[in-house]
Every structure is written in structure tokens, then in C-alpha cells.
Amino acid sequence: MSVSKKTATTAMFKRVKIFLTDVDGVLTNATVILNGKTEFKQFNIQDGMGMRLLQHVGIPVGWVSNRKSAATTARAKELKVDYLWQKSLPKVAAVEAILKKAKLTWADACFMSDDINDLAVLDRVGLPIAVGNAMPDVKRAAKYVTTATGGQGAVREVCDKILRAHGHMPAILQRLRHPEGYREQ
């Protein structure tokens, strides 16, 4: 089986109780633009909507990066991300700390990645996911490889699969078609 053709089952997406992801290369296209001391990154708006929808149905969202970034902090704040880790420490420790705070287990977690520094996390989570342009070793470790690439809708693709597996998508679509009474959290 080609690594690009891997597909997780609906049941695997249904078991997800927390959505965790790497930042650079998953939420962005892995490009960082520096202008002196100012850093610029490009985040996908549809990815943001997908994460907010997960939060609206009670699935927390966490971002894990080994790089401290003002751009990441600003976007996470804008999206009201539940857990943000930006420390130069092993990501396994980061995810363990997040899961402990959330009172969840590794089996409850989904983690999205693009590069080999996340392999230890991917080996532990219930649903390891690689973006379409991830490194080959990451794709091999994943139970699902997105069609979309990092920063280009890969996160939204996974969020929608989680929402559909949990049975939330019909109600979400109905609320958005008839927003009377729909309130932002």
C-alpha cells in the first residue's frame, strides 16, 4: 500500500476526544518570513474554522511547537486555542502535559504532523495523521495521510472527518443555514 493512500476508519476519527497538531508545516505551509525581528506566517482561514467547530462541539484543540513565535501566539489567541505549547523541549512531554490537564489519554488524541521530530508523538497517539506533503517517515507512521498539504486545508480536512464521525456535521450545517439563535462561544 502506498503511504499516500492510507485511510483511517470512521471509528478511529470517532474516538478522537482532543485535536492536537504541530504548527509549522501543518497549520502553515512551512514558510517563515523574517523582516528584522518580526516574523510572518500564513495560516489557512478554513483550518481555523474547522478547529473552532471542533471546540463548539466540545473537542479541545492544542498546538505543539518547539519554536516560540509571536505569530503563532497571536493566531492561537484569535482562535481561542485551548492548549498552546511553544518550548524547545520534547513534544512527548508537551502532549503528556496537555493530556494530563485535559484528563485524557494518548488513545483519545489525534496528532497532525509534517516532519520527523514528531515521530515519538505519532507512535503514541490514537490517531496519528500526516499532511499530504509530510516527510516519508511521517507518512509511514500515520494512520491517515491528508489529501491537502500543510497550510492548505489539511487541518480542515481532518476536522471535518472528526465532526462527521461524531455525527455533528448535520447539526452544524443546519445551524449555519439557519443562524437564528446561534451564538458564538
C-alpha positions in Angstrom: 0.0 0.0 0.0 1.3 3.4 -0.9 1.7 5.8 2.1 -0.3 8.4 0.3 -3.3 6.1 0.1 -3.6 5.3 3.8 -7.1 5.9 5.3 -8.2 5.7 8.8 -11.6 4.3 9.6 -14.6 6.4 10.7 -14.3 4.6 14.1 -10.8 5.9 14.5 -12.0 9.5 13.9 -14.9 8.9 16.2 -12.6 8.0 19.1 -10.9 11.4 18.9 -11.5 13.5 22.1 -8.8 16.1 21.6 -7.2 17.5 18.5 -3.5 18.2 18.7 -1.2 19.5 15.9 2.3 20.7 15.1 2.3 24.3 13.9 4.9 25.0 11.2 4.3 22.8 8.2 0.8 21.7 9.3 -1.1 24.9 10.2 1.3 26.8 7.9 3.0 26.0 4.6 6.3 25.7 6.5 7.5 29.1 5.3 8.7 31.7 7.8 9.3 35.2 6.6 11.6 37.4 8.7 11.7 41.2 8.5 14.3 42.1 11.1 12.9 40.8 14.3 9.3 40.4 13.0 8.2 37.0 11.9 5.4 36.4 9.4 3.5 33.2 8.8 0.5 32.3 6.7 -2.4 30.4 8.3 -5.3 29.0 6.4 -8.7 30.5 7.4 -10.6 27.3 6.7 -8.3 25.4 9.0 -9.2 27.9 11.7 -12.9 27.4 11.1 -12.5 23.7 11.4 -10.8 24.0 14.8 -13.4 26.4 16.1 -16.1 24.0 15.0 -14.4 21.2 17.0 -14.3 23.5 20.0 -18.0 24.3 19.6 -18.9 20.6 19.9 -16.6 20.1 23.0 -13.4 18.8 21.4 -10.5 20.8 22.7 -7.7 21.9 20.4 -3.9 22.1 21.2 -0.9 23.3 19.2 2.5 22.0 19.9 5.7 23.7 18.6 9.3 23.6 19.5 9.6 27.3 18.4 8.3 30.3 20.3 6.6 32.6 17.8 4.6 35.8 18.3 2.7 35.0 15.1 1.7 31.6 16.4 0.7 33.1 19.8 -1.4 35.7 18.1 -3.2 33.2 15.8 -3.8 30.8 18.7 -5.3 33.7 20.8 -7.5 34.7 18.0 -8.8 31.1 17.6 -9.1 30.6 21.4 -6.9 27.5 21.1 -7.3 25.5 24.4 -3.6 24.5 24.7 -0.6 26.2 23.3 2.9 24.7 23.8 5.9 26.6 22.4 9.0 25.4 24.2 12.2 23.8 23.0 11.5 20.5 24.8 10.5 17.1 23.6 7.0 17.1 22.2 6.1 13.9 24.0 6.4 15.9 27.3 4.3 18.6 25.8 1.5 16.2 24.8 1.7 14.4 28.1 1.2 17.7 30.0 -1.7 18.7 27.7 -3.4 15.3 28.1 -3.0 15.4 31.9 -4.6 18.9 32.0 -7.4 17.7 29.7 -7.8 14.5 31.8 -7.5 12.4 28.6 -5.2 9.6 27.4 -2.9 9.1 24.4 -5.6 6.9 22.9 -8.0 9.8 23.0 -5.7 12.1 20.9 -5.2 12.9 17.3 -1.9 14.5 16.3 -1.1 16.0 12.9 2.5 16.3 11.7 4.7 17.0 8.7 8.2 16.2 10.0 10.3 13.5 11.7 10.7 15.4 15.0 7.1 14.4 15.8 7.6 10.6 15.3 7.6 9.8 19.1 4.2 11.6 19.5 2.8 9.9 16.4 3.8 6.5 17.7 1.8 7.1 20.9 -1.5 8.8 19.9 -4.6 7.0 19.0 -4.8 8.7 15.6 -1.5 9.8 14.0 -2.0 11.9 10.9 0.4 13.2 8.3 -0.2 16.1 6.0 -0.1 15.4 2.3 3.4 16.9 1.9 4.9 15.3 5.1 8.2 13.5 5.1 8.0 9.9 4.0 8.8 8.5 7.6 5.9 10.6 9.0 3.5 9.3 6.3 4.6 5.7 7.2 3.8 6.4 10.9 0.4 7.9 10.1 -2.9 6.1 10.1 -4.2 8.8 7.8 -2.5 11.0 5.2 -4.4 14.1 4.1 -5.1 14.9 0.5 -4.3 18.6 1.3 -0.9 19.8 2.1 0.2 21.7 5.3 -1.2 25.3 5.4 -3.6 24.5 2.5 -6.6 22.9 4.2 -5.1 19.7 5.7 -6.3 20.6 9.2 -9.8 21.4 7.9 -9.9 18.1 6.1 -9.2 16.3 9.4 -11.6 18.4 11.5 -14.4 17.7 9.1 -13.7 13.9 9.3 -13.8 14.1 13.1 -17.0 16.1 13.1 -18.7 13.7 10.6 -17.5 10.7 12.5 -19.0 12.1 15.7 -22.3 12.8 13.9 -22.1 16.6 14.4 -21.9 17.8 10.8 -25.6 17.8 10.0 -26.5 19.9 13.1 -23.6 22.3 12.3 -24.8 22.8 8.7 -28.4 23.3 9.9 -27.3 25.9 12.4 -25.2 27.7 9.8 -28.0 27.7 7.3 -30.4 29.0 9.9 -28.3 31.1 12.3 -31.2 32.5 14.3 -30.3 31.6 17.9 -26.8 30.5 17.0 -24.3 32.2 19.4 -20.6 32.2 19.4 -18.9 30.6 22.4 
